């Protein structure tokens, strides 16, 4: 059965909850659309977090990021929503989301959101 986009981030138990270690996930294939023009926007998304009790299950992360493909979203908003959803699902000790957008109209944009 083929996969489909999902806004659900699944988590699993952290195998080393007593240790601070960093998890970094990156994809150069993130897409959404401009909410004003409907044109596609492309970004590399980097998610870095220090887990507490849970880690993000990677296939659910892939399907979650895919769910933005047809959605209109400003760069700043989508970056912060990804961080908010990661924090809500996994409650990491700290987390950072960076979106590095391809040039549009001569402007290169990089947005960084972090917690705490």
C-alpha positions in Angstrom: 0.0 0.0 0.0 1.5 3.4 -0.9 2.2 6.0 1.7 0.4 9.3 1.9 1.1 12.6 3.6 0.2 12.9 7.2 0.4 15.7 9.8 1.0 13.1 12.6 4.6 12.9 14.0 5.0 9.5 15.6 7.5 9.0 18.4 9.3 6.1 19.9 11.0 5.6 23.2 14.5 7.2 23.4 17.0 4.3 23.7 19.4 6.5 25.8 17.2 8.9 27.8 19.9 9.6 30.4 22.4 11.0 27.8 22.4 14.3 26.0 22.9 13.6 22.3 21.9 15.4 19.2 19.8 14.1 16.3 20.0 15.9 13.0 17.6 15.2 10.1 17.8 17.0 6.8 16.1 16.9 3.5 16.7 19.0 0.4 13.2 18.1 -0.9 10.8 20.2 1.1 8.1 21.9 -0.9 5.1 24.1 -0.2 3.4 26.8 -2.2 3.5 30.6 -1.9 0.1 31.6 -0.3 0.0 34.7 -2.4 0.9 33.4 -5.9 0.4 29.7 -5.6 3.9 29.1 -7.1 6.0 26.3 -5.6 8.7 27.1 -3.0 11.6 24.7 -2.4 13.7 24.4 0.7 16.3 22.3 2.5 14.9 21.6 6.0 17.3 20.8 8.8 15.9 19.6 12.1 18.3 19.3 15.1 17.1 18.2 18.5 18.3 16.7 21.8 15.8 14.1 22.7 14.3 13.6 26.2 12.0 10.6 26.6 11.2 10.2 22.9 12.7 10.3 19.4 10.8 11.1 16.2 10.1 8.0 14.0 11.7 8.9 10.7 9.1 7.7 8.2 6.4 9.7 10.0 8.8 12.7 9.7 9.0 12.1 6.0 5.2 11.9 5.6 4.8 14.9 7.8 7.1 17.1 5.7 5.3 15.8 2.6 2.0 17.0 3.9 3.1 20.6 3.2 3.5 20.0 -0.5 0.2 21.6 -1.6 -0.2 24.0 1.3 0.2 27.7 1.0 2.7 28.8 3.7 5.0 31.7 4.3 8.6 30.6 5.0 8.6 32.0 8.5 5.3 30.4 9.4 6.1 26.9 8.1 9.5 26.9 9.9 7.9 27.7 13.2 5.0 25.2 12.7 7.5 22.4 12.1 9.3 23.3 15.4 6.0 23.6 17.3 4.8 20.2 16.0 8.2 18.6 16.8 8.0 20.0 20.4 4.4 18.9 20.8 5.1 15.4 19.7 8.5 14.6 21.2 9.1 17.2 23.9 12.8 17.4 23.2 15.3 19.1 25.6 16.1 21.6 22.9 15.4 21.8 19.2 16.2 23.9 16.2 14.6 24.0 12.7 16.3 25.7 9.8 14.7 26.2 6.4 17.0 27.3 3.6 14.9 28.4 0.7 15.8 28.5 -3.0 16.1 32.0 -4.4 12.8 33.5 -5.4 12.7 37.0 -7.0 16.4 37.4 -6.3 16.1 36.9 -2.5 17.6 34.0 -0.7 15.9 33.3 2.6 17.0 31.2 5.6 14.7 31.0 8.6 15.9 29.6 12.0 13.5 28.7 14.9 14.7 27.2 18.1 13.6 26.2 21.6 13.9 26.7 24.5 
